[in-house]
Structures are given as structure tokens and as C-alpha cells.
Amino acid sequence: MSNPWGLEATAFEGRTDEFYWLWIVATTTYGVGDVVTTVALLYFEASVGEANALVRVATETFGLGGLVGVKLAVFFLCLGLHVFAIRDTDDPVVVYAPPAVLAVVGAFTTAFNLRLLFG
């Protein structure tokens, strides 16, 4: 049975559901939750500014497209690291780290943004 990554058999063969769910959680928290709450704060709450310097400069320079661009760049960097790790290691920490870190960062920033928005 071939896997969706087109890779040779590794220690993670047959565990693709775990990868999919990790990326779904990372996309939901980091890609959707953080972006939506950041946009809500920046455009609807005048007293709050962006704390991340890179995102602040990108948003000031390119608007919403800058925010989305930075988020997509980080997301695809992590996805690339994930695919590279699957190909070159059998260490589950290295393989699971990119989506797990994105999910944790996304959950934290979404919760923090919601607290600022409704607190």
C-alpha cells in the first residue's frame, strides 16, 4: 500500500491518520483561529496593536495580505520540515514537532487574542 507522501516504508508507515489529524489541528488553531482573532483585534479593537514585530510590519506594509502571507510562510516551512523529517528519521519527536508546535502556538495565541477581544 502506498502512502500519500510517496515515501518508502518508514517506522511511521500506516500512521497517516495521526499526521492528518495533527495538521488539521494545527491548521484550525494556527491557520484559522489565530488569523481570524488577529484580524478581529487589529481591525475592530483600536486599543490593541500587534505584538509580533514581523507580523506588525507585514500588516502595516501589505495589510491583511501581509498577515496571511507571514502565516502561510510559517505554515509551509513547518510542513516542509515535517516532510523532510519523515524521509530522514524514525524519531517521532522530530516528525511530530512541526505540527504540534504550530497547534500549541495557534491555540495559545487564539486564546490570548480572544481574551483581549472579549476581556
N, C-alpha and C positions, 0 to 999 in steps of 0.2 A: 504494500500500500504506500503510495507516495504522499508526502506531507505537503502542505500548501506553500512551504518555503522553498521547495525543490532541493532539499538538502539530503545528504547521505544520512544513514541511520546514526543517531546520537543517543545519549542517555535520556534525552527528552522526547524521543520518538513516541508517538501515541498520547502525548500530553498536551496536544494543541489546544484543547478546550481551556486549560489553565492560562495559556498565553492569550487567547482571545478574551477571556474574562478580565484578565489584568489590564489589557489595552482598552477594553470597554469602560472599566472603572476609571482609568487614567484619562481617557477622552471625556468622560462625563464630568469628572471633578476639575481637571486642569483645563481642558479644552472648552467646555461649556460653562460649568459653574463659575470658574474664575473669570472668564471673559465677560459673561453676562453681568456678574455682580460688579466687576470693574467698570464696565460701560455705564451701569446704573449710577455708580458713585461719581464718576467723572462728569457725566452729563446732567445728572439730576440733583446732585448734592454739592453745592458751590463751596461749602466749607471744607471739603475733603479733597486732597490732592494725591497724586500717585507717588508712592514711596520708593518704588524701584526706579533708579536713575535711567536705566536703559529703556524701560517702558515709557517713562515720562518724556524722554527726548523723542522717542519714536512717535508717541501720541501727539506731542506738540508739533512735530515736523510733518507727519503724514496723517494725522487724525486717527480715526478708527482703524484704517488700513495698517497703520504702523503698529498698533496694539496687536491686531490679528497676525501681522507678519512676524513679530517677535515670538508670539506664542507658537505659530506654526514652525518657525525655525527651531525652537527648543524641542518641540514635539518630534519633528523629523530627525533631529540629532539623536534623541533618545531611541527612536525606532531604529536608526542605523546602528547605534551601539548594541541594541538588543539583537539584531540580526547577526552582526559581527560576533557577538558573544556566543550565540547558538552554534555558529560554524566552528568556533575555535576552542571551546571549553565545555567541560561537563560539570562545571561548578555551578550549582543552582543559584548561589548568591549573585554571581556575576550576571547570570542570564535574567534573573527576576528583578534585579536592581533598577534598570531604567524605567519600566512601567510602574514599579512600586514607588519609586521616588516621585515620579510625576503625580501619582494618585495621592500620596501623602501631602505633597506641596499644594496640589489642587484643592484637596479637602480643607487644609488649614487656611489657605487664602480665601476660599469661598466662605468658610465660616467667619473669618475675620472681617471680610467685606460685608457680610450680612449683619454682623454685629454693628459695624459702623453705619450701615444703611438704616437699620431699624432700632439701634440702641440709643 
